[in-house]
Structures are given as C-alpha cells and as structure tokens.
Amino acid sequence: MAATATKEGVERTIADALEQVGADAEEIKPDATFEALDVDSLDLVEVAQVVEEEYGVEITGEDAQRFETVRDAVEFVANRAS
C-alpha cells in the first residue's frame, strides 16, 4: 500500500534516497540541481525505485530527464501521488 504523499514527506523520502546514492546531506535543498549534487542518471533510477515503492508513482527516464532540481522531482511525485 502506497504511503500518503505530503510534499514534506516526499521531500524527505527523496532527500533520504539521494543521501543513499552519495549526495551530500548538507547540499540537498529544494533548489539544488542534480548536477550540483553529483547525481547521475543511474542514481536517479535508484531514487525513482524508492519513490515507486513508497508512493506508487512511476518516474520514467523521460520524466527524470526533465528534472533539474530536487523541487522538480518533489512536485512531480506529490502531484502524481495525490
């Protein structure tokens, strides 16, 4: 069963997943770009898997390519999960 998606919860889940793939916790902010966090496409696939398991929201490769910032990903997931 998918968790209820609040924007804050989604942000926390994504931040935790980004930490797991090696992003610096101090640098993970809504306006941080994935490039600045040194997160590549393979890392985003891992983050997408966490999001799908937690919220039941699938992030395709095409979707992920449109994300520039952490906020972009959070808003996408929060909107799709609600």
NORLIN-V199451 format. One record per residue. N is the residue number from 1. RES is the residue in three letters. PHI is phi in degrees with one decimal (999 if undefined). OMEGA is omega in radians with two decimals (* if undefined). BURIAL is 1 if it has 24 or more other C-alpha atoms within 12 Angstrom, else 0. Layout:
<<N | RES | PHI | OMEGA | BURIAL> <N | RES | PHI | OMEGA | BURIAL>>
This chain:
<<1 | MET | 999 | -3.10 | 0> <2 | ALA | -72.9 | 3.11 | 0> <3 | ALA | -72.3 | 3.05 | 0> <4 | THR | -69.8 | -3.03 | 0> <5 | ALA | -99.8 | 2.91 | 1> <6 | THR | -95.9 | -3.14 | 0> <7 | LYS | -58.5 | -3.14 | 1> <8 | GLU | -65.8 | 3.13 | 0> <9 | GLY | -65.0 | 3.11 | 0> <10 | VAL | -62.6 | 3.14 | 1> <11 | GLU | -60.9 | 3.13 | 1> <12 | ARG | -65.1 | -3.14 | 1> <13 | THR | -62.2 | 3.14 | 1> <14 | ILE | -66.0 | 3.11 | 1> <15 | ALA | -60.9 | 3.11 | 1> <16 | ASP | -61.8 | 3.13 | 1> <17 | ALA | -65.4 | 3.11 | 1> <18 | LEU | -64.4 | 3.07 | 1> <19 | GLU | -61.1 | -3.13 | 1> <20 | GLN | -62.8 | 3.13 | 0> <21 | VAL | -93.8 | 3.00 | 1> <22 | GLY | 108.4 | 3.11 | 0> <23 | ALA | -71.5 | 3.12 | 1> <24 | ASP | -72.5 | -3.09 | 0> <25 | ALA | -56.0 | -3.13 | 0> <26 | GLU | -67.0 | -3.07 | 0> <27 | GLU | -94.4 | -3.08 | 0> <28 | ILE | -78.5 | 3.14 | 1> <29 | LYS | -132.7 | -3.12 | 1> <30 | PRO | -54.1 | -3.10 | 1> <31 | ASP | -89.5 | 3.13 | 0> <32 | ALA | -69.2 | 3.08 | 1> <33 | THR | -84.6 | 3.10 | 0> <34 | PHE | -65.2 | 3.09 | 1> <35 | GLU | -63.0 | 3.13 | 0> <36 | ALA | -64.1 | 3.12 | 0> <37 | LEU | -82.2 | -3.11 | 1> <38 | ASP | 60.6 | 3.12 | 0> <39 | VAL | -104.6 | -3.13 | 1> <40 | ASP | -98.8 | -3.05 | 0> <41 | SER | -63.9 | 3.10 | 0> <42 | LEU | -67.5 | 3.07 | 0> <43 | ASP | -63.4 | 3.13 | 1> <44 | LEU | -64.4 | 3.07 | 1> <45 | VAL | -62.9 | 3.11 | 1> <46 | GLU | -64.9 | 3.10 | 1> <47 | VAL | -62.2 | 3.14 | 1> <48 | ALA | -61.6 | 3.11 | 1> <49 | GLN | -65.1 | 3.11 | 1> <50 | VAL | -62.0 | -3.13 | 1> <51 | VAL | -61.7 | -3.13 | 1> <52 | GLU | -65.1 | 3.11 | 1> <53 | GLU | -64.4 | -3.05 | 0> <54 | GLU | -78.6 | -2.99 | 1> <55 | TYR | -119.3 | -3.12 | 1> <56 | GLY | 73.1 | -3.13 | 0> <57 | VAL | -105.0 | 3.11 | 1> <58 | GLU | -85.7 | 3.04 | 1> <59 | ILE | -110.6 | 3.12 | 1> <60 | THR | -78.7 | 3.07 | 0> <61 | GLY | -59.9 | 3.11 | 0> <62 | GLU | -64.4 | 3.09 | 0> <63 | ASP | -60.0 | -3.06 | 0> <64 | ALA | -61.0 | 3.14 | 1> <65 | GLN | -64.1 | 3.14 | 0> <66 | ARG | -83.4 | -3.14 | 0> <67 | PHE | -78.4 | 3.04 | 1> <68 | GLU | -104.0 | -3.08 | 1> <69 | THR | -124.3 | 3.06 | 1> <70 | VAL | -58.7 | 3.12 | 1> <71 | ARG | -57.8 | 3.12 | 1> <72 | ASP | -57.5 | -3.12 | 1> <73 | ALA | -68.1 | -3.13 | 1> <74 | VAL | -60.9 | -3.12 | 1> <75 | GLU | -64.3 | 3.11 | 1> <76 | PHE | -58.8 | -3.09 | 1> <77 | VAL | -65.5 | -3.12 | 1> <78 | ALA | -60.3 | -3.14 | 1> <79 | ASN | -68.9 | -3.13 | 0> <80 | ARG | -73.2 | -3.08 | 0> <81 | ALA | -82.3 | -3.08 | 1> <82 | SER | -89.3 | * | 0>>
